[in-house]
Amino acid sequence: MSHSWEDTYWKDDSGSVVTIKDILFKVKDEPTILLDIRDLDHITSVEIDYDRKKRADLSCPIIVLKKDKKIKMILDGHHRRSKAIEEGRKYIIAKIFVGNLF
């Protein structure tokens, strides 16, 4: 079974759901920044599909969640992050989602 990025969502304990499309809408007007790859070192990597990583478009920004002035998680872009690291890049373009998902 294939998983599409469009199927990505987060659910809280009460059952409320936030989809990746909700997040993309919320960050659409946020500026794109250059993010130091090392600023993501503390975030655990997810299972990476080799073919998806190979096709990953590094011209598309990753989206990270920032709370209390610290990046807490990658909401979208694990394959792009992995590809950027593999290519030895020092920076990746990103959009920052500030606050809580719910």
C-alpha positions in Angstrom: 0.0 0.0 0.0 1.4 3.4 -1.0 1.3 6.3 1.3 0.8 9.8 -0.3 2.0 12.9 1.5 -1.5 14.2 1.1 -2.6 11.5 3.6 -0.5 12.9 6.4 -2.4 14.1 9.5 -2.0 14.5 13.2 -4.6 13.6 15.8 -4.8 14.7 19.4 -6.2 12.7 22.3 -9.7 14.1 21.8 -9.8 13.0 18.2 -9.3 16.4 16.6 -7.4 16.1 13.3 -5.1 18.5 11.5 -4.1 17.5 7.9 -1.0 18.4 6.0 -3.3 20.5 3.7 -4.4 22.5 6.8 -0.7 23.2 7.6 0.2 24.1 4.0 -2.7 26.6 4.0 -1.6 28.1 7.3 2.1 28.6 6.2 1.3 29.7 2.6 2.1 33.4 3.3 5.0 32.7 5.6 8.5 33.5 4.2 10.8 30.8 3.0 14.0 30.8 5.0 17.4 29.0 4.8 17.6 26.7 7.7 20.8 25.3 9.0 20.6 21.5 8.6 22.3 21.1 12.1 19.2 22.8 13.6 17.3 19.6 12.8 19.9 17.2 14.4 17.8 16.7 17.5 14.8 15.5 15.4 14.5 11.7 15.1 14.5 10.6 11.5 11.6 8.5 10.1 11.8 5.5 7.8 12.9 6.9 4.5 11.9 5.3 1.2 14.9 5.3 -1.2 12.8 6.1 -4.3 10.9 8.9 -2.6 14.2 10.4 -1.4 15.7 10.2 -4.8 12.7 12.1 -6.3 12.6 14.6 -3.4 12.6 18.2 -4.7 15.0 20.3 -2.6 13.6 23.5 -4.2 10.4 22.9 -2.2 10.6 24.0 1.4 10.3 21.7 4.3 7.8 22.7 7.0 8.9 22.6 10.6 7.0 23.2 13.8 8.5 25.7 16.2 7.3 26.2 19.7 9.0 28.0 22.6 11.7 29.3 20.2 12.8 25.7 19.4 12.1 23.5 16.3 10.0 20.6 17.7 9.4 18.5 14.6 9.4 18.3 10.8 5.8 18.4 9.6 6.6 17.9 6.0 10.0 17.1 4.4 11.7 14.2 6.0 12.8 12.8 2.6 14.1 16.3 1.5 16.0 16.5 4.8 17.5 13.1 4.2 18.5 14.0 0.6 20.0 17.3 1.7 22.1 15.5 4.3 23.2 12.8 1.8 24.3 15.6 -0.6 26.3 17.3 2.1 24.2 20.5 2.1 24.6 22.8 5.0 21.2 24.5 4.5 17.7 23.6 3.4 14.8 25.9 2.6 12.0 25.8 5.1 8.8 27.4 6.2 8.2 27.7 9.9 4.8 26.9 11.6 4.8 28.6 15.0 2.7 27.4 17.8 0.5 24.3 18.4 -1.1 22.0 15.9 -4.3 22.0 17.9 
